Amino acid sequence: MIGRLLNKLRKSYSRRGLRGTVVHAINRASQRFLELTPTWRRSMREKAERDQAFDSRHGVDTGGIIQLNSLQIAGTSWQNGTSYWAIDPAVFARLVGTLAIHHQDFTFIDFGSGKGRAVLLASEFPFKSVIGVEFSPELDQVARENLAGFRSERQQCWDMRLVCADALQYPLPHDPLVCYFFNPFGREVMARVAERIAESYQTQSREIYILYANPQHAVVWQQNGCFQQIAATPDFAIFKTHD
Ligand SMILES: C[S@@+](CC[C@H](N)C(=O)[O-])C[C@H]1O[C@@H](n2cnc3c(N)ncnc32)[C@H](O)[C@@H]1O
């Protein structure tokens, strides 16, 4: 057991350095502690019930929590990624419902689409097209099956596409965009993705909205001169390119 612990520490040290290893260990310990509390257990039970209700209503599999270190993902940016966990449909409806736009002009992109729940939910708005970008081939495959089996009376967009790629490599379309993030990665990757979106805007000026659910690194967008914040709630933040 001590041997395993030392091995883990050695690996973490070579990936994260000393400070990163200490911060990671503190985060893991506080997460473990949180998971023992009755409040956390109740919220997990309620999440499982909501997942089950969504999946059986729509004939899909989008529920659960999946740690990235249990998946086969090429490259190293998974170390900065968060676990798979699907958006609460009520939060998504509030977030996208806030936008006063002509949806038909916009392409919606989910950065870190996982099993595709947000792609499915976005198809219930009349977007020009909806794209999900996910770097785990296993999650991407589940999302493909979900798109094929999705049942919804409210669907208004049928141009749905999935791209199995790292968000850092994905070339942005030149349409007006709604870029959606459900806390998919840490600050470092978020800053690089924000930079890519800003560069794309500078190459081709157009309306770009950033919808950020569970906005843990909102500061990245606040500090990027290309965007202004137009909404802030505890559940999400919205940014837009300057008029
Ligand atoms: C919290 S889940 C969000 C799932 C989905 N967007 C939703 O709203 O239901 C975050 C997802 O981002 C993916 N992810 C993390 N880093 C990524 C990256 N660099 N490129 C592509 N996908 C990434 C993870 O694999 C995971 O599926």
The ligand as a MOL file (V3000), in Angstrom:
LIG
                    3D

  0  0  0     0  0            999 V3000
M  V30 BEGIN CTAB
M  V30 COUNTS 27 29 0 0 0
M  V30 BEGIN ATOM
M  V30 1 C -18.8140 18.2980 -17.2280 0
M  V30 2 S -18.7970 17.3140 -18.7230 0 CHG=1
M  V30 3 C -19.9990 18.2200 -19.7050 0
M  V30 4 C -20.8300 17.3500 -20.6460 0
M  V30 5 C -21.7840 18.0910 -21.5730 0
M  V30 6 N -21.1730 19.2450 -22.1690 0
M  V30 7 C -23.0610 18.5370 -20.8970 0
M  V30 8 O -23.2490 19.7540 -20.7590 0
M  V30 9 O -23.8750 17.6880 -20.5150 0 CHG=-1
M  V30 10 C -17.2220 17.8490 -19.4080 0
M  V30 11 C -16.8100 17.0710 -20.6510 0
M  V30 12 O -15.7010 17.7420 -21.2390 0
M  V30 13 C -14.8430 16.7700 -21.8120 0
M  V30 14 N -13.5200 17.4140 -21.9910 0
M  V30 15 C -12.6660 17.8290 -21.0220 0
M  V30 16 N -11.5650 18.3960 -21.5770 0
M  V30 17 C -11.7480 18.3370 -22.9220 0
M  V30 18 C -10.9630 18.7840 -24.0370 0
M  V30 19 N -9.7620 19.3760 -23.8800 0
M  V30 20 N -11.4360 18.5770 -25.2890 0
M  V30 21 C -12.6430 17.9680 -25.4820 0
M  V30 22 N -13.4140 17.5160 -24.4720 0
M  V30 23 C -12.9830 17.7220 -23.2030 0
M  V30 24 C -14.8700 15.6300 -20.8040 0
M  V30 25 O -14.4550 14.4110 -21.3780 0
M  V30 26 C -16.3600 15.6270 -20.4170 0
M  V30 27 O -17.0790 14.7820 -21.2580 0
M  V30 END ATOM
M  V30 BEGIN BOND
M  V30 1 1 1 2
M  V30 2 1 2 3
M  V30 3 1 2 10
M  V30 4 1 3 4
M  V30 5 1 4 5
M  V30 6 1 5 6
M  V30 7 1 5 7
M  V30 8 2 7 8
M  V30 9 1 7 9
M  V30 10 1 10 11
M  V30 11 1 11 12
M  V30 12 1 11 26
M  V30 13 1 12 13
M  V30 14 1 13 14
M  V30 15 1 13 24
M  V30 16 1 14 15
M  V30 17 1 14 23
M  V30 18 2 15 16
M  V30 19 1 16 17
M  V30 20 1 17 18
M  V30 21 2 17 23
M  V30 22 1 18 19
M  V30 23 2 18 20
M  V30 24 1 20 21
M  V30 25 2 21 22
M  V30 26 1 22 23
M  V30 27 1 24 25
M  V30 28 1 24 26
M  V30 29 1 26 27
M  V30 END BOND
M  V30 END CTAB
M  END
